[in-house]
Amino acid sequence: MKSSNRALTRASLSLAAAAFCGTAAAQSSVTLYGVVDNAFAYVNNQRGHSNVYMSQGNLQASKFGLLGAEDLGGGTKAIFRLESGFNSLTGAQSSPGLIFNRQAYMGLSNDRYGTLTLGRQYTPYFSMVGALGPTGVLTGATGAHPGDVDALDTTLRFNNSVTYASPVIAGLAFSAQYGLGGVPGSIASGSNFSAALRYDYKPVSVAAGYVKLKDIATSSALGTFAINSPVNNGYASAKSAQLVAAAARYQYNDLMIGLNYANVQYAPGSGSLFTDEAVFNNYGAIASYRFTPAVNVAAGYSYTRASKSNGISDPAQYHQISLEETYGLSARTTFYALQAYQRARGKSLVALSGMNATVIANAVAVVGDSQNGTPSSGQSQFVAMVGIRHAF
């Protein structure tokens, strides 16, 4: 009898444990996801030479991540995301020393009151305006505006940030973010701010966003920011930067058309290597058409113009045309082809490599943000890529 009772007790405990685990599993979840993206690339001019090479993270960045949620009841969830970028050709981390370089945040989400998150995050400016801009259709590798000067691709992140995103009410959503600089005695020093608004009504989507960055060279709140191309590296010593952008799309059956605009301003400080505020204006148009559920094509044009400042009377101008064709082998695997051509003219302020100085030089072409470190040595650059992307 004692043996039978012990067996019955063990069975009861096992059933109770199973029931508890089943309940916990129903209330919480952790999802592993990622992308592997490799391609062959051809560039007609990389610092004066044509090049055929392997490239990765073109249609989508190669990455893996963990996304988790726990139901706390009453429509509230505890959430987190840890996301790491890597080089799928070599296995190296995208950012040495930062395992979760893309995103690392946690917070609370409520169906009625919105979402509050803390950590390393993309800006509302990117999440709302960038989602309707060129890179969501044409990819940042060849579709981002020259050097991604307007940060509408995934090149702007805040550290130490607090982000609030409202629920969608009648098609309208709002989000704001503040990155703490962590400077003793001055809460404003090194801080960053971003806000955006998006409205969706049937086939129309519109969004507008704002970013203010302070103490660009030293801010601990600024995670990453694209200021490394010949388009804008002359202003890497800026005291502050301001970005304002708007985008709109219209969807008609399988056809999508869109327009976007961005204004970028770099303000000098006492230690800056330029004296006058520099301004860039970007104008863009995009379109895509889905011929079949598996076949999609997209095209875009952008015009970027710098301001007359810092001794430049013939400011840089950039014309860029981008194309993308994709064929979906399955819901997770896609073949793609990318092509882009850019033409530059005028003068730009360029940082001298290895020297704490800038010089006025002829503007050179730099397609999208894939060629930031390998710009053309002249006024034009053509890029073509053929690759495969697999998501898991």
C-alpha positions in Angstrom: 0.0 0.0 0.0 2.8 2.4 0.9 4.5 1.7 -2.4 1.2 2.3 -4.3 0.6 5.6 -2.4 4.1 6.8 -3.2 3.6 5.9 -6.8 0.2 7.7 -6.8 1.8 10.8 -5.1 4.6 10.9 -7.7 2.1 10.6 -10.5 0.0 13.4 -9.1 3.0 15.7 -8.7 4.1 14.9 -12.3 0.6 15.8 -13.6 0.6 19.0 -11.5 4.1 20.0 -12.8 3.0 19.3 -16.3 -0.1 21.4 -15.9 1.9 24.3 -14.4 4.5 24.2 -17.2 1.7 24.1 -19.8 0.1 27.2 -18.2 3.4 29.0 -18.1 4.1 28.1 -21.7 0.8 29.5 -22.7 1.5 32.8 -21.0 5.0 33.4 -22.2 7.1 32.9 -25.3 10.6 33.3 -26.6 11.2 33.3 -30.4 14.6 32.8 -32.0 14.8 34.6 -35.4 17.4 35.6 -37.9 18.5 36.3 -41.5 21.5 35.0 -43.5 22.1 37.1 -46.7 25.0 36.6 -49.1 25.6 37.9 -52.6 28.1 38.4 -55.5 28.7 42.1 -56.1 30.2 44.2 -58.9 31.2 47.8 -58.5 32.7 49.8 -61.4 34.7 52.2 -59.2 35.9 51.6 -55.7 38.6 54.2 -55.0 39.6 54.1 -58.7 39.2 50.4 -59.4 36.5 48.0 -60.5 35.8 45.1 -58.1 34.0 41.8 -58.1 33.6 40.4 -54.6 31.4 38.7 -52.1 29.1 40.9 -50.1 26.6 40.1 -47.3 23.6 41.7 -45.6 22.4 43.4 -48.8 18.6 42.7 -49.1 18.5 42.4 -45.3 21.2 42.6 -42.7 22.5 39.2 -41.5 21.5 38.9 -37.9 20.0 36.7 -35.2 17.8 37.7 -32.3 15.6 36.7 -29.4 12.2 38.2 -29.0 10.3 37.4 -25.8 7.0 38.2 -24.1 5.3 37.2 -20.9 1.6 37.8 -20.4 1.1 39.7 -17.0 -2.7 39.8 -17.3 -5.1 42.7 -18.0 -3.7 43.2 -21.5 -0.1 43.9 -20.2 3.0 42.0 -21.3 6.6 42.1 -20.3 8.7 42.1 -23.5 12.4 42.0 -24.5 14.5 41.9 -27.6 18.2 41.0 -28.1 19.5 41.3 -31.6 23.0 40.8 -33.0 24.4 41.5 -36.4 27.1 39.4 -37.9 29.1 38.9 -41.1 27.7 35.8 -42.7 30.8 35.4 -44.9 33.3 35.4 -42.1 31.2 34.8 -38.9 32.6 37.9 -37.3 30.5 40.3 -35.2 29.3 43.4 -37.0 30.5 45.5 -34.1 33.4 44.0 -32.2 32.8 44.1 -28.5 29.0 44.5 -28.9 27.3 41.1 -29.1 23.8 42.7 -29.3 24.8 45.6 -31.4 21.6 46.0 -33.2 19.0 46.1 -30.4 18.9 45.3 -26.7 15.9 46.4 -24.8 13.1 45.4 -22.4 9.9 46.9 -21.2 6.1 46.7 -20.9 3.4 46.6 -23.5 -0.3 47.2 -22.9 -3.1 47.0 -25.5 -4.8 50.2 -24.3 -1.9 52.3 -23.1 1.0 51.5 -25.4 4.5 50.3 -25.0 7.4 51.5 -22.9 10.9 50.1 -23.5 14.4 50.8 -22.1 17.8 50.1 -23.7 19.6 50.2 -27.1 16.9 50.9 -29.7 16.1 52.3 -33.2 14.5 55.7 -33.2 10.8 56.4 -33.8 12.1 58.5 -36.7 13.4 55.3 -38.4 10.6 53.0 -37.2 7.8 55.2 -38.6 9.3 57.3 -41.4 12.0 54.9 -42.5 9.4 52.2 -42.8 7.8 54.3 -45.6 11.0 55.5 -47.1 13.3 54.1 -49.8 15.1 51.3 -47.8 12.0 49.4 -47.0 11.4 48.9 -50.7 14.9 49.1 -52.2 17.1 48.0 -49.3 19.7 50.2 -47.7 22.7 48.7 -49.6 21.8 50.4 -52.9 18.6 52.3 -52.1 19.5 54.4 -49.1 20.2 58.1 -50.0 23.9 58.8 -50.5 25.8 57.7 -47.4 22.5 57.4 -45.6 22.9 61.0 -44.7 19.3 61.2 -43.5 19.5 58.0 -41.4 16.4 56.5 -43.0 18.2 53.2 -43.1 19.2 51.2 -40.0 22.3 53.3 -39.2 20.9 55.3 -36.2 20.5 53.8 -32.8 20.2 55.3 -29.3 21.9 53.8 -26.2 20.5 54.3 -22.7 17.2 55.3 -24.2 13.6 55.4 -23.0 11.0 54.9 -25.7 7.2 55.2 -25.6 5.0 54.1 -28.5 1.3 54.7 -28.4 -1.4 52.2 -29.5 -2.9 52.7 -32.9 -6.1 54.8 -32.6 -8.2 55.3 -35.7 -5.1 54.7 -37.8 -2.9 57.2 -35.9 0.2 56.3 -33.9 2.8 58.3 -32.0 6.2 57.5 -30.5 8.9 59.5 -28.6 12.4 58.5 -27.4 15.0 60.1 -25.1 18.6 58.9 -24.9 20.3 59.9 -21.6 23.8 61.3 -22.0 24.8 60.3 -18.4 26.9 63.5 -17.8 27.1 64.4 -14.1 25.5 67.8 -13.4 24.0 68.2 -16.8 21.1 66.0 -17.9 21.0 67.7 -21.4 24.7 67.1 -22.3 25.1 64.2 -24.7 21.4 63.5 -24.8 19.4 62.6 -27.9 15.7 62.9 -28.7 13.5 61.5 -31.4 9.7 61.7 -32.1 7.5 60.5 -35.0 3.9 60.4 -36.0 2.3 57.9 -38.5 -1.2 57.8 -40.0 -2.7 54.9 -42.1 -6.0 55.1 -43.8 -6.9 52.4 -46.3 -4.4 52.6 -49.2 -2.6 55.7 -47.9 0.2 55.9 -45.3 2.0 59.0 -44.2 4.6 59.7 -41.5 6.8 62.5 -40.2 9.7 62.3 -37.8 12.3 64.4 -35.9 15.8 63.7 -34.4 18.0 65.9 -32.3 21.6 64.7 -31.5 23.9 66.5 -29.1 27.7 66.2 -28.7 28.0 63.8 -31.6 31.6 62.8 -31.1 31.4 62.1 -27.3 27.8 61.2 -26.5 27.4 57.9 -24.8 23.7 58.0 -25.7 24.5 57.9 -29.5 24.9 54.2 -30.4 25.5 54.4 -34.1 25.2 57.2 -36.7 26.2 57.3 -40.3 28.7 60.0 -40.6 31.6 58.1 -42.3 31.1 58.7 -46.0 32.6 61.4 -48.2 29.1 62.9 -48.3 29.1 64.1 -44.7 32.3 63.0 -42.9 33.6 66.6 -43.0 30.9 67.3 -40.3 31.7 64.4 -37.9 33.0 67.1 -35.5 29.6 68.7 -35.3 28.3 69.9 -31.9 24.8 68.8 -32.8 22.7 67.4 -35.7 19.0 67.8 -36.5 17.1 65.5 -38.8 13.5 66.1 -40.1 11.8 63.8 -42.5 8.5 62.9 -44.0 7.3 60.0 -46.2 4.1 58.9 -47.9 2.9 55.8 -49.8 -0.1 54.9 -51.8 -1.0 51.2 -52.5 -3.3 50.3 -55.4 -3.7 46.6 -55.7 -0.2 45.3 -56.6 1.2 48.8 -57.3 2.9 51.0 -54.7 4.1 54.5 -55.2 5.8 56.8 -52.6 7.5 60.1 -51.9 9.9 61.1 -49.2 11.8 64.2 -48.1 14.5 64.8 -45.4 16.4 67.8 -44.1 19.6 67.3 -42.2 21.5 70.1 -40.4 25.0 69.9 -38.8 25.7 72.7 -36.3 29.4 73.5 -35.3 30.7 73.9 -31.8 33.9 75.3 -30.3 36.0 72.2 -31.3 34.4 71.6 -34.7 36.4 71.5 -38.0 33.9 73.7 -39.8 32.4 77.1 -39.0 29.0 77.4 -40.7 25.9 75.3 -40.3 25.8 72.7 -43.0 22.4 71.6 -44.5 21.5 68.6 -46.7 18.1 68.2 -48.5 17.0 64.9 -49.8 14.1 64.3 -52.2 13.0 60.8 -53.2 10.4 58.8 -55.1 9.9 55.1 -55.0 7.6 52.5 -56.7 7.1 48.8 -56.7 4.9 46.3 -58.5 4.2 42.7 -57.6 3.7 40.7 -60.8 3.0 37.4 -59.0 3.0 36.4 -55.3 6.7 35.4 -55.9 7.9 38.1 -58.2 8.3 41.8 -57.2 10.2 44.7 -58.8 11.0 48.1 -57.3 12.6 51.3 -58.5 13.6 54.6 -56.8 15.2 58.0 -57.6 16.7 60.4 -55.1 18.3 63.9 -55.4 20.5 65.1 -52.6 21.9 68.7 -52.3 24.2 70.3 -49.8 24.1 74.0 -48.8 26.5 76.8 -49.7 28.6 77.0 -46.5 32.1 76.7 -45.1 33.7 78.3 -48.2 31.8 76.1 -50.7 30.1 78.1 -53.5 29.4 75.0 -55.7 27.8 72.6 -53.2 27.6 68.9 -53.8 24.7 67.3 -55.6 23.9 63.6 -56.0 21.5 61.9 -58.4 20.8 58.2 -57.7 18.7 55.6 -59.5 18.1 52.2 -57.7 16.4 49.0 -58.9 15.5 45.8 -57.1 14.1 42.5 -58.4 13.2 39.6 -56.0 11.9 36.1 -56.5 10.5 34.3 -53.5 11.4 30.6 -53.6 9.4 30.2 -50.4 8.1 32.3 -47.5 11.7 32.3 -46.0 14.0 32.1 -49.0 14.4 34.8 -51.7 16.7 35.3 -54.7 17.4 39.0 -55.4 19.2 41.3 -57.8 20.1 44.9 -57.1 21.4 47.7 -59.4 22.1 51.3 -58.6 23.9 54.2 -60.4 24.9 57.5 -58.8 26.2 60.7 -60.3 27.8 63.4 -58.2 28.9 67.0 -58.9 30.1 70.1 -57.1 32.3 70.4 -54.0 32.1 68.9 -50.5 33.9 69.2 -47.2 35.9 66.0 -46.6 37.8 64.8 -43.6 41.5 64.0 -44.2 42.2 60.4 -43.3 44.3 60.1 -40.1 44.4 63.8 -39.7 42.3 66.2 -37.5 41.5 68.4 -40.5 39.1 68.9 -43.4 39.5 70.0 -47.0 37.2 71.2 -49.8 37.3 68.6 -52.5 35.3 67.4 -55.6 32.2 65.5 -54.5 32.5 61.7 -55.3 29.8 59.2 -55.8 28.9 56.7 -53.0 26.0 54.5 -53.7 23.5 53.8 -50.9 25.2 52.9 -47.6 27.1 49.8 -48.9 29.9 51.9 -50.4 30.5 54.3 -47.5 34.0 52.9 -46.9 34.7 52.3 -50.6 33.4 55.4 -52.5 34.2 56.1 -56.1 37.2 58.2 -56.9 35.2 60.2 -59.4 31.7 61.5 -60.1 29.9 58.3 -60.9 29.5 54.8 -59.4 27.6 51.7 -60.5 26.8 48.8 -58.2 25.2 45.4 -59.1 24.5 42.5 -56.8 23.0 39.0 -57.1 22.3 37.1 -54.0 20.1 34.9 -51.8 18.5 35.7 -48.5 17.1 33.1 -46.0 15.1 34.1 -42.9 14.5 31.7 -40.0 
